[in-house]
Amino acid sequence: MSETHQDSGPGGDIDLSQFYQIFFEEAAENLDLMETMLLNLNLETADDEELNGIFRCAHSVKGGAATFGFSDVAELTHKMESLLDRLRRHELQPNSAMVDVLLESADASRSLLARHQSGDTSDAPPTGDLVRRIADLAAGNAAPAPVKAAPPPPPPVAAPKPTAPAVAVGARQLEIKVGPLTHPEQADAISELFRDIPGLGTIKTLNSDRSDFRVFSVETASTDDDLLDLFTFHVAREQIDIRAAAASAAPVAVEDNSHGFFDDAPGAPSAATPAAAPAPAEASAGYGFFDGSPGAPSAAPEPISIDSHVVEAKAGPKAPAKAPGASAAQPEAATIRVAISKVDQLINLVGELVITQAMLAQNSRALDPAVYQQLLTGLADLDRNTRDLQESVMSIRMIPMSIVFSRFPRMLRDLAGKLGKKVDFVTQGEATELDKGLVEKITDPLTHLVRNSCDHGIESPAERLAAGKPETGTITLSASHQGGSIVIEVRDDGKGLSREKILKKARDRGMDVSDQMSDADVWGLIFAPGFSTAEVVTDVSGRGVGMDVVKRNIAALNGTVEVDSAEGFGMRVAVRLPLTLAIMDGMSVGVGEEVYILPLSSVVESFQVKADAVSTVGQGSQLVKVRDEYMPVIELEKVFQVPRFDFDKNSDIMVVVEADGSRVVLLVDELLGQQQVVVKNLESNYRKVPNVSGATILGDGKVALILDTAALVRRSRH
Amino acid sequence: MGMMEKMEELTSTGAREYLTFRLDQEEYGIDILKVQEIRGYEPPTRVANAPDFIKGVVNLRGTIVPIVDMRLKFNCAKAEYDSFTVVIILNLRSRIVGIVVDSVSDVMELPPESLKAAPDIESVIDSGAVMGLGSLGERMLILLDIERLMSAPDMGLSSDE
């Protein structure tokens, strides 16, 4: 059969492509295994088990190839299987020629598979010669085919299309009777098979004497078993009766016929097969070349050969260029689909590696550089490599923001239509990448912000015109990297926030506000629970459930929200998020015997406290004055009930942390250092712990808790 | 779940294998299929505001696992940590938990006929968590529904209260 890989096989409705990868992997394994077994095969004492093993490999590859419609591979492996079958039944004695040809066939199958895998639709490396040689050997023909003498260079032997009907298995004339069938039309599908599968042969429908039978005259090189395998997709095996036709056509005629057919086959050599006449000359020229320079395949026209029946004269430069290319270009998909759990496991393992590396680094710190120079250099390399590895592995989880952005145009269109507004939607930085976990979590808050912009921000066309703005408003969604964070902005050119309205609303709600508040503080009010300045509560937004939720969700991702607005000109909401949830820059602090991690992003500064700097308010809350600003003090020792064994030590280091726009001072014993930590979820096996956002594993394998600075800040307010 | 149903559930599943462990003088058995591994005790990282029987969390090859000291949970007279103290890592339906016990004795198969329903008694163990009693000659094995025990709200192991 010639190469045919159409995407719809007999089971056209089912998408087989999802199984392709599995098949390719399995086939590669089987071919490797077969090769190993062939190489280990002792020709004199080959036992059944070995031969059966090899046979099974070929059989599996054939089965898979046939299922997926890689008929060239199926054809070749089928021949291998036939030969191996005779070997294992001891009808033939294995010899080295057989092993050679089987090994070559395995190579050829590999390159054919690689071609299918890469979707390469160019000319297939022909396998006809191999097929013929196997058939020769299988027929018990001890003398190896002439070409054998000159083993072809790596690219598999070029030859006519795979089904090159060698004399031994030449095309046969068959009469196939199908029936009895309740729906004889079913059998017509068989004719279609012949039409769809190049190289299968030709079929003619003959008149049938019974209406529930169909009779075909078939001319094919395939075996009965092959045909039955194919036909059973359409009709039951028992209903098929294959018989040799009365008079077999002369081989030469068959040959011509097949050639005619091949020329039509998709992917057939573009240079048409020449007439049979020049064949011998060509062939001998090929041999000459072969003998002379077996190692230089690319320099010359594809060598080829065979007997006078079958001649291939491929366009010289094209084929050799292709063939090495096929073997060099390993099957490579642009992307692979991998279960997220596998990636997470990889990330976990790399995390462990980073921890081990950190441990080594820690333990080696005390070593004398002069004595342990090599070890230390190695450790420095390890440090760099683990970091690179970590970065690469983390990047697997990164997906572009376009995934999130793409849902907005449609949503905005519907929304604008509903609100009677005209809105243009602009996106920037769609290629910016973000951790997959974050992408999932940022979608809802972003949706809310975009809706808000459309609903509250953009004015109606009439209002816009009255304000001297273009009728159509613009909402811009942009994403960009800034340092270790990603900043996602939602901008609109609508009416912006009104300071007066917000302040009025806040007063109405009994909030403590003053006209002297800074703009930023005023804008911050919109994040208060239940706060909405929308004049009309629509079904889109305005119920006041919203900005506070947005802010909370984003804070939960270790992110921040900033609002900027100019009344009459629009507003901008910027969401700043860490690039990934899985790794964080942390500062480790010691309290008593315990170690806690502070997110470095929230650490502002740290300093040694002076005894007189702390003052108390109302016998409880402590305040410390840092450069004209009083900040609440939180003693971690108390918050975490840290047992203290060494009363000489006490907490006299202050760390200023900022979260939710306010600052607090944490009192700790000592600062231990800064390091990247792998954030682990505490809740997956345990529960939420107050003031703790997660856990990580330190260099010594111990668990350290990561402080939730936002919670600590909130705590200080109450 | 009534006592009868519990017994039914116990016996209908046929003879199961139980991992038996000791807490002080008592011998307990838990479904072996819930056991992931057995480790030596290493001091966990203390977690603030947790009940005293939650010793803290440890790093189990990259996973953060809480450690419950069953001896404290069951009010045993003493809970010492020495080289014989063992942690049984349980793989429950949705989470991994380690329990500290005095020692692990055996894995044994209990035929259904050797199982008895536990009488209603006053005990620190939620009676629903005792599946039954297994008699092994002179010894009595308390079969625990460890899944139920660990997911009980008073364990404080999960966030939803």
Boltz contact constraints between the chains, C-beta under 6 A:
constraints:
  - contact:
      token1: [A, 348]
      token2: [B, 62]
      max_distance: 6.0
  - contact:
      token1: [A, 352]
      token2: [B, 62]
      max_distance: 6.0
  - contact:
      token1: [A, 640]
      token2: [B, 48]
      max_distance: 6.0
  - contact:
      token1: [A, 641]
      token2: [B, 48]
      max_distance: 6.0
  - contact:
      token1: [A, 680]
      token2: [B, 64]
      max_distance: 6.0
  - contact:
      token1: [A, 682]
      token2: [B, 64]
      max_distance: 6.0
  - contact:
      token1: [A, 685]
      token2: [B, 65]
      max_distance: 6.0
  - contact:
      token1: [A, 685]
      token2: [B, 66]
      max_distance: 6.0
  - contact:
      token1: [A, 685]
      token2: [B, 95]
      max_distance: 6.0
  - contact:
      token1: [A, 685]
      token2: [B, 96]
      max_distance: 6.0
  - contact:
      token1: [A, 686]
      token2: [B, 66]
      max_distance: 6.0
  - contact:
      token1: [A, 687]
      token2: [B, 158]
      max_distance: 6.0
  - contact:
      token1: [A, 687]
      token2: [B, 159]
      max_distance: 6.0
  - contact:
      token1: [A, 688]
      token2: [B, 159]
      max_distance: 6.0
  - contact:
      token1: [A, 689]
      token2: [B, 47]
      max_distance: 6.0
  - contact:
      token1: [A, 695]
      token2: [B, 64]
      max_distance: 6.0
  - contact:
      token1: [A, 697]
      token2: [B, 59]
      max_distance: 6.0
  - contact:
      token1: [A, 701]
      token2: [B, 59]
      max_distance: 6.0
  - contact:
      token1: [A, 702]
      token2: [B, 45]
      max_distance: 6.0
  - contact:
      token1: [A, 703]
      token2: [B, 45]
      max_distance: 6.0
  - contact:
      token1: [A, 703]
      token2: [B, 57]
      max_distance: 6.0
  - contact:
      token1: [A, 703]
      token2: [B, 59]
      max_distance: 6.0
  - contact:
      token1: [A, 703]
      token2: [B, 64]
      max_distance: 6.0
